[in-house]
Every structure is written in C-alpha cells, then in structure tokens.
C-alpha cells in the first residue's frame, strides 16, 4: 500500500538536511529556516497533510529537526492563507 505522506516526508527531510548543514551550530535558525521554507514553498494542503501525519504519530522517518520545526512553528504553518492581490 502506498503512503501518500512518504513523499512529503522525503522532501521535508531534504529541506531539513539542507538547512541543518547551512546552520550546523544553530538549531534554532535551522528550525526557523525549515518552517519558513515550508510556509513559502509548500501548498497549505501539503503542510496540513504533513502536520496531520505527525499529529497521528506517523511520519516516523521525519528527521528530528524537521519534526521539531513543524511542531514549534505549527501556527505559522497552518495559519490562514494570505489573500492574493
């Protein structure tokens, strides 16, 4: 059976690896950058799906720093979409 969240986890981990490498001595900055990237470049539905899976105890393959970024910036990630001009 195909897990539709698996691809999101893979992409989120790639983002996490990139930002963790960019800020190896500052996990706060890495978590902020990860959350900022998800907010800027992922569709709201993708963010909701990843958060839902994490809340349900899934997404076990998610890197700890990515899971932490999602949890600590949850409000920013699930906030209402800004209206487009």
PADO-100374 format. One record per residue: x, y, z of N, C-alpha, C, CB in turn; residue in one letter; residue number from 1. Coordinates in steps of 0.001 Angstrom, whole numbers. Glycine has a CB too. Layout:
// PADO-100374
nX = X	nY = Y	nZ = Z	caX = X	caY = Y	caZ = Z	cX = X	cY = Y	cZ = Z	cbX = X	cbY = Y	cbZ = Z	rest = A	nr = NUM
...
This chain:
// PADO-100374
nX = 840	nY = -1182	nZ = 0	caX = 0	caY = 0	caZ = 0	cX = 890	cY = 1252	cZ = 0	cbX = -958	cbY = -6	cbZ = 1225	rest = X	nr = 1
nX = 538	nY = 2202	nZ = -827	caX = 1320	caY = 3428	caZ = -972	cX = 919	cY = 4440	cZ = 96	cbX = 1132	cbY = 4030	cbZ = -2378	rest = X	nr = 2
nX = 1907	nY = 4987	nZ = 777	caX = 1667	caY = 6018	caZ = 1779	cX = 1862	cY = 7376	cZ = 1115	cbX = 2616	cbY = 5848	cbZ = 3014	rest = X	nr = 3
nX = 771	nY = 8142	nZ = 937	caX = 900	caY = 9428	caZ = 238	cX = 1758	cY = 10437	cZ = 983	cbX = -460	cbY = 10018	cbZ = 4	rest = X	nr = 4
nX = 1960	nY = 10231	nZ = 2255	caX = 2768	caY = 11166	caZ = 3036	cX = 4257	cY = 10875	cZ = 2894	cbX = 2367	cbY = 11111	cbZ = 4504	rest = X	nr = 5
nX = 4604	nY = 9706	nZ = 2426	caX = 6017	caY = 9320	caZ = 2329	cX = 6809	cY = 10300	cZ = 1470	cbX = 6143	cbY = 7910	cbZ = 1752	rest = X	nr = 6
nX = 6252	nY = 10761	nZ = 372	caX = 6952	caY = 11706	caZ = -489	cX = 7131	cY = 13051	cZ = 218	cbX = 6189	cbY = 11893	cbZ = -1811	rest = X	nr = 7
nX = 6119	nY = 13464	nZ = 975	caX = 6239	caY = 14715	caZ = 1728	cX = 7332	cY = 14613	cZ = 2779	cbX = 4906	cbY = 15075	cbZ = 2391	rest = X	nr = 8
nX = 7399	nY = 13479	nZ = 3460	caX = 8442	caY = 13257	caZ = 4467	cX = 9818	cY = 13304	cZ = 3805	cbX = 8233	cbY = 11896	cbZ = 5189	rest = X	nr = 9
nX = 9933	nY = 12675	nZ = 2657	caX = 11211	caY = 12672	caZ = 1938	cX = 11618	cY = 14101	cZ = 1577	cbX = 11118	cbY = 11800	cbZ = 660	rest = X	nr = 10
nX = 10695	nY = 14877	nZ = 1042	caX = 11004	caY = 16250	caZ = 665	cX = 11335	cY = 17098	cZ = 1890	cbX = 9834	cbY = 16865	cbZ = -100	rest = X	nr = 11
nX = 10566	nY = 16936	nZ = 2958	caX = 10813	caY = 17697	caZ = 4182	cX = 12190	cY = 17369	cZ = 4747	cbX = 9723	cbY = 17406	cbZ = 5230	rest = X	nr = 12
nX = 12584	nY = 16104	nZ = 4676	caX = 13906	caY = 15713	caZ = 5166	cX = 15023	cY = 16306	cZ = 4309	cbX = 14027	cbY = 14192	cbZ = 5197	rest = X	nr = 13
nX = 14794	nY = 16421	nZ = 3013	caX = 15786	caY = 17055	caZ = 2148	cX = 15959	cY = 18523	cZ = 2532	cbX = 15374	cbY = 16931	cbZ = 663	rest = X	nr = 14
nX = 14849	nY = 19187	nZ = 2782	caX = 14883	caY = 20584	caZ = 3227	cX = 15614	cY = 20674	cZ = 4565	cbX = 13441	cbY = 21165	cbZ = 3350	rest = X	nr = 15
nX = 15276	nY = 19775	nZ = 5475	caX = 15916	caY = 19750	caZ = 6786	cX = 17416	cY = 19527	cZ = 6693	cbX = 15296	cbY = 18676	cbZ = 7643	rest = X	nr = 16
nX = 17840	nY = 18607	nZ = 5845	caX = 19273	caY = 18342	caZ = 5678	cX = 19997	cY = 19575	cZ = 5160	cbX = 19496	cbY = 17162	cbZ = 4722	rest = X	nr = 17
nX = 19382	nY = 20251	nZ = 4203	caX = 19995	caY = 21450	caZ = 3644	cX = 20185	cY = 22523	cZ = 4708	cbX = 19147	cbY = 21993	cbZ = 2501	rest = X	nr = 18
nX = 19110	nY = 22856	nZ = 5412	caX = 19197	caY = 23945	caZ = 6385	cX = 20012	cY = 23573	cZ = 7616	cbX = 17814	cbY = 24365	cbZ = 6809	rest = X	nr = 19
nX = 20013	nY = 22314	nZ = 7983	caX = 20840	caY = 21882	caZ = 9107	cX = 22323	cY = 22023	cZ = 8735	cbX = 20506	cbY = 20410	cbZ = 9507	rest = X	nr = 20
nX = 22664	nY = 21729	nZ = 7483	caX = 24046	caY = 21880	caZ = 7030	cX = 24445	cY = 23355	cZ = 6938	cbX = 24234	cbY = 21200	cbZ = 5669	rest = X	nr = 21
nX = 23482	nY = 24212	nZ = 6610	caX = 23766	caY = 25641	caZ = 6491	cX = 23995	cY = 26303	cZ = 7848	cbX = 22628	cbY = 26335	cbZ = 5771	rest = X	nr = 22
nX = 23356	nY = 25760	nZ = 8866	caX = 23458	caY = 26345	caZ = 10211	cX = 23782	cY = 25244	cZ = 11223	cbX = 22133	cbY = 27078	cbZ = 10604	rest = X	nr = 23
nX = 24944	nY = 24591	nZ = 11077	caX = 25238	caY = 23429	caZ = 11928	cX = 25336	cY = 23740	cZ = 13415	cbX = 26513	cbY = 22807	cbZ = 11488	rest = X	nr = 24
nX = 25623	nY = 24964	nZ = 13767	caX = 25771	caY = 25301	caZ = 15180	cX = 24584	cY = 26073	cZ = 15734	cbX = 27025	cbY = 26100	cbZ = 15385	rest = X	nr = 25
nX = 23517	nY = 26155	nZ = 14985	caX = 22358	caY = 26932	caZ = 15419	cX = 21069	cY = 26226	cZ = 15007	cbX = 22405	cbY = 28360	cbZ = 14826	rest = X	nr = 26
nX = 20611	nY = 25328	nZ = 15871	caX = 19412	caY = 24562	caZ = 15532	cX = 18166	cY = 25447	cZ = 15508	cbX = 19218	cbY = 23420	cbZ = 16527	rest = X	nr = 27
nX = 18155	nY = 26542	nZ = 16259	caX = 17013	caY = 27458	caZ = 16244	cX = 16884	cY = 28079	cZ = 14857	cbX = 17170	cbY = 28564	cbZ = 17330	rest = X	nr = 28
nX = 18009	nY = 28544	nZ = 14315	caX = 17995	caY = 29129	caZ = 12973	cX = 17599	cY = 28096	cZ = 11933	cbX = 19363	cbY = 29720	cbZ = 12630	rest = X	nr = 29
nX = 18072	nY = 26872	nZ = 12086	caX = 17722	caY = 25808	caZ = 11139	cX = 16221	cY = 25530	cZ = 11180	cbX = 18514	cbY = 24518	cbZ = 11452	rest = X	nr = 30
nX = 15654	nY = 25441	nZ = 12389	caX = 14211	caY = 25185	caZ = 12506	cX = 13405	cY = 26335	cZ = 11906	cbX = 13815	cbY = 24977	cbZ = 13985	rest = X	nr = 31
nX = 13850	nY = 27566	nZ = 12136	caX = 13149	caY = 28716	caZ = 11556	cX = 13221	cY = 28684	cZ = 10031	cbX = 13744	cbY = 30035	cbZ = 12086	rest = X	nr = 32
nX = 14383	nY = 28337	nZ = 9495	caX = 14555	caY = 28279	caZ = 8045	cX = 13716	cY = 27161	cZ = 7433	cbX = 16029	cbY = 28080	cbZ = 7692	rest = X	nr = 33
nX = 13665	nY = 26029	nZ = 8097	caX = 12854	caY = 24910	caZ = 7604	cX = 11392	cY = 25317	cZ = 7566	cbX = 13044	cbY = 23653	cbZ = 8489	rest = X	nr = 34
nX = 10897	nY = 25861	nZ = 8660	caX = 9497	caY = 26279	caZ = 8708	cX = 9212	cY = 27370	cZ = 7679	cbX = 9138	cbY = 26774	cbZ = 10111	rest = X	nr = 35
nX = 10138	nY = 28305	nZ = 7528	caX = 9959	caY = 29367	caZ = 6551	cX = 9885	cY = 28829	cZ = 5140	cbX = 11078	cbY = 30366	cbZ = 6656	rest = X	nr = 36
nX = 10718	nY = 27850	nZ = 4838	caX = 10690	caY = 27236	caZ = 3508	cX = 9364	cY = 26517	cZ = 3273	cbX = 11864	cbY = 26253	cbZ = 3342	rest = X	nr = 37
nX = 8932	nY = 25743	nZ = 4259	caX = 7650	caY = 25033	caZ = 4110	cX = 6508	cY = 26016	cZ = 3909	cbX = 7372	cbY = 24148	cbZ = 5341	rest = X	nr = 38
nX = 6518	nY = 27103	nZ = 4651	caX = 5461	caY = 28111	caZ = 4542	cX = 5488	cY = 28791	cZ = 3172	cbX = 5609	cbY = 29162	cbZ = 5655	rest = X	nr = 39
nX = 6679	nY = 29088	nZ = 2687	caX = 6804	caY = 29825	caZ = 1430	cX = 6582	cY = 28976	cZ = 183	cbX = 8153	cbY = 30450	cbZ = 1357	rest = X	nr = 40
nX = 6995	nY = 27723	nZ = 229	caX = 7022	caY = 26939	caZ = -998	cX = 6096	cY = 25726	cZ = -1034	cbX = 8389	cbY = 26486	cbZ = -1231	rest = X	nr = 41
nX = 5524	nY = 25360	nZ = 86	caX = 4596	caY = 24227	caZ = 93	cX = 3168	cY = 24740	cZ = 103	cbX = 4851	cbY = 23305	cbZ = 1311	rest = X	nr = 42
nX = 2313	nY = 24053	nZ = -615	caX = 890	caY = 24375	caZ = -606	cX = 332	cY = 24103	cZ = 797	cbX = 118	cbY = 23545	cbZ = -1691	rest = X	nr = 43
nX = -669	nY = 24884	nZ = 1202	caX = -1275	caY = 24642	caZ = 2515	cX = -1719	cY = 23189	cZ = 2707	cbX = -2464	cbY = 25562	cbZ = 2706	rest = X	nr = 44
nX = -2221	nY = 22580	nZ = 1653	caX = -2674	caY = 21186	caZ = 1769	cX = -1506	cY = 20247	cZ = 2076	cbX = -3377	cbY = 20743	cbZ = 472	rest = X	nr = 45
nX = -343	nY = 20531	nZ = 1526	caX = 833	caY = 19706	caZ = 1799	cX = 1260	cY = 19857	cZ = 3256	cbX = 1996	cbY = 20085	cbZ = 857	rest = X	nr = 46
nX = 1255	nY = 21100	nZ = 3741	caX = 1623	caY = 21338	caZ = 5140	cX = 632	cY = 20669	cZ = 6079	cbX = 1693	cbY = 22846	cbZ = 5432	rest = X	nr = 47
nX = -663	nY = 20795	nZ = 5788	caX = -1688	caY = 20157	caZ = 6639	cX = -1531	cY = 18640	cZ = 6648	cbX = -3105	cbY = 20532	cbZ = 6153	rest = X	nr = 48
nX = -1229	nY = 18069	nZ = 5501	caX = -1064	caY = 16613	caZ = 5425	cX = 126	cY = 16161	cZ = 6269	cbX = -879	cbY = 16163	cbZ = 3960	rest = X	nr = 49
nX = 1242	nY = 16867	nZ = 6178	caX = 2417	caY = 16503	caZ = 6968	cX = 2146	cY = 16671	cZ = 8458	cbX = 3625	cbY = 17351	cbZ = 6553	rest = X	nr = 50
nX = 1524	nY = 17774	nZ = 8839	caX = 1198	caY = 18016	caZ = 10249	cX = 215	cY = 16972	cZ = 10762	cbX = 615	cbY = 19427	cbZ = 10435	rest = X	nr = 51
nX = -781	nY = 16643	nZ = 9961	caX = -1755	caY = 15621	caZ = 10349	cX = -1105	cY = 14277	cZ = 10590	cbX = -2820	cbY = 15483	cbZ = 9288	rest = X	nr = 52
nX = -191	nY = 13917	nZ = 9723	caX = 517	caY = 12646	caZ = 9883	cX = 1384	cY = 12670	cZ = 11137	cbX = 1382	cbY = 12347	cbZ = 8643	rest = X	nr = 53
nX = 2052	nY = 13782	nZ = 11377	caX = 2876	caY = 13924	caZ = 12574	cX = 2011	cY = 13852	cZ = 13833	cbX = 3656	cbY = 15250	cbZ = 12537	rest = X	nr = 54
nX = 873	nY = 14528	nZ = 13823	caX = -47	caY = 14502	caZ = 14971	cX = -596	cY = 13107	cZ = 15240	cbX = -1201	cbY = 15464	cbZ = 14738	rest = X	nr = 55
nX = -762	nY = 12337	nZ = 14181	caX = -1324	caY = 10993	caZ = 14314	cX = -270	cY = 9967	cZ = 14734	cbX = -1964	cbY = 10566	cbZ = 13000	rest = X	nr = 56
nX = 953	nY = 10436	nZ = 14947	caX = 2012	caY = 9517	caZ = 15355	cX = 2727	cY = 8893	cZ = 14185	cbX = 1453	cbY = 8440	cbZ = 16222	rest = X	nr = 57
nX = 2387	nY = 9323	nZ = 12992	caX = 3057	caY = 8814	caZ = 11799	cX = 4282	cY = 9649	cZ = 11495	cbX = 2105	cbY = 8806	cbZ = 10596	rest = X	nr = 58
nX = 4711	nY = 9607	nZ = 10275	caX = 5881	caY = 10359	caZ = 9817	cX = 7103	cY = 9999	cZ = 10648	cbX = 5617	cbY = 11872	cbZ = 9888	rest = X	nr = 59
nX = 7237	nY = 8720	nZ = 10996	caX = 8345	caY = 8263	caZ = 11823	cX = 9704	cY = 8450	cZ = 11188	cbX = 8161	cbY = 6838	cbZ = 12152	rest = X	nr = 60
nX = 9739	nY = 8585	nZ = 9872	caX = 11011	caY = 8779	caZ = 9187	cX = 11415	cY = 10244	cZ = 9107	cbX = 10939	cbY = 8198	cbZ = 7801	rest = X	nr = 61
nX = 10589	nY = 11123	nZ = 9660	caX = 10887	caY = 12550	caZ = 9633	cX = 12084	cY = 12840	cZ = 10540	cbX = 9651	cbY = 13380	cbZ = 10071	rest = X	nr = 62
nX = 13047	nY = 13591	nZ = 10018	caX = 14216	caY = 13959	caZ = 10821	cX = 13758	cY = 14690	cZ = 12075	cbX = 15202	cbY = 14841	cbZ = 10003	rest = X	nr = 63
nX = 14424	nY = 14465	nZ = 13200	caX = 14023	caY = 15146	caZ = 14432	cX = 13982	cY = 16666	cZ = 14303	cbX = 14961	cbY = 14771	cbZ = 15540	rest = X	nr = 64
nX = 14934	nY = 17259	nZ = 13590	caX = 14944	caY = 18719	caZ = 13467	cX = 13747	cY = 19210	cZ = 12643	cbX = 16263	cbY = 19194	cbZ = 12821	rest = X	nr = 65
nX = 13321	nY = 18416	nZ = 11669	caX = 12158	caY = 18790	caZ = 10862	cX = 10892	cY = 18669	cZ = 11704	cbX = 12055	cbY = 17902	cbZ = 9591	rest = X	nr = 66
nX = 10766	nY = 17572	nZ = 12436	caX = 9601	caY = 17400	caZ = 13313	cX = 9543	cY = 18538	cZ = 14327	cbX = 9654	cbY = 16029	cbZ = 14042	rest = X	nr = 67
nX = 10688	nY = 18903	nZ = 14884	caX = 10739	caY = 19996	caZ = 15844	cX = 10354	cY = 21315	cZ = 15190	cbX = 12131	cbY = 20100	cbZ = 16457	rest = X	nr = 68
nX = 10821	nY = 21547	nZ = 13973	caX = 10481	caY = 22782	caZ = 13254	cX = 8980	cY = 22872	cZ = 13005	cbX = 11240	cbY = 22855	cbZ = 11918	rest = X	nr = 69
nX = 8394	nY = 21765	nZ = 12603	caX = 6958	caY = 21745	caZ = 12332	cX = 6178	cY = 21983	cZ = 13624	cbX = 6542	cbY = 20401	cbZ = 11688	rest = X	nr = 70
nX = 6579	nY = 21323	nZ = 14684	caX = 5865	caY = 21497	caZ = 15962	cX = 6021	cY = 22912	cZ = 16519	cbX = 6373	cbY = 20482	cbZ = 16992	rest = X	nr = 71
nX = 7232	nY = 23445	nZ = 16475	caX = 7459	caY = 24744	caZ = 17096	cX = 6936	cY = 25912	cZ = 16262	cbX = 8924	cbY = 24929	cbZ = 17349	rest = X	nr = 72
nX = 6697	nY = 25683	nZ = 14990	caX = 6183	caY = 26740	caZ = 14114	cX = 4821	cY = 26367	cZ = 13532	cbX = 7177	cbY = 27021	cbZ = 12980	rest = X	nr = 73
nX = 4114	nY = 25509	nZ = 14231	caX = 2832	caY = 24997	caZ = 13759	cX = 1851	cY = 26107	cZ = 13388	cbX = 2218	cbY = 24113	cbZ = 14813	rest = X	nr = 74
nX = 1701	nY = 27112	nZ = 14260	caX = 741	caY = 28181	caZ = 13991	cX = 1054	cY = 28898	cZ = 12683	cbX = 728	cbY = 29181	cbZ = 15141	rest = X	nr = 75
nX = 2319	nY = 29130	nZ = 12447	caX = 2753	caY = 29782	caZ = 11207	cX = 2438	cY = 28908	cZ = 9991	cbX = 4261	cbY = 30089	cbZ = 11263	rest = X	nr = 76
nX = 2583	nY = 27600	nZ = 10147	caX = 2407	caY = 26683	caZ = 9026	cX = 952	cY = 26395	cZ = 8689	cbX = 3102	cbY = 25402	cbZ = 9320	rest = X	nr = 77
nX = 63	nY = 26454	nZ = 9671	caX = -1343	caY = 26146	caZ = 9405	cX = -2216	cY = 27388	cZ = 9369	cbX = -1869	cbY = 25192	cbZ = 10447	rest = X	nr = 78
nX = -1605	nY = 28552	nZ = 9561	caX = -2365	caY = 29799	caZ = 9536	cX = -3100	cY = 29964	cZ = 8217	cbX = -1444	cbY = 30992	cbZ = 9774	rest = X	nr = 79
nX = -4101	nY = 30806	nZ = 8266	caX = -4899	caY = 31068	caZ = 7068	cX = -4018	cY = 31613	cZ = 5962	cbX = -6042	cbY = 32052	cbZ = 7372	rest = X	nr = 80
nX = -4302	nY = 31193	nZ = 4769	caX = -3547	caY = 31678	caZ = 3603	cX = -3816	cY = 33167	cZ = 3419	cbX = -3932	cbY = 30885	cbZ = 2310	rest = X	nr = 81
nX = -2784	nY = 33872	nZ = 3012	caX = -2932	caY = 35292	caZ = 2743	cX = -3641	cY = 35474	cZ = 1405	cbX = -1554	cbY = 36003	cbZ = 2743	rest = X	nr = 82
nX = -4597	nY = 36389	nZ = 1328	caX = -5276	caY = 36614	caZ = 61	cX = -4309	cY = 37160	cZ = -980	cbX = -6451	cbY = 37570	cbZ = 247	rest = X	nr = 83
nX = -4444	nY = 36686	nZ = -2190	caX = -3590	caY = 37135	caZ = -3278	cX = -4176	cY = 38388	cZ = -3899	cbX = -3421	cbY = 36033	cbZ = -4337	rest = X	nr = 84
nX = -3334	nY = 39387	nZ = -4197	caX = -3839	caY = 40627	caZ = -4808	cX = -4310	cY = 40406	cZ = -6223	cbX = -2770	cbY = 41700	cbZ = -4796	rest = X	nr = 85
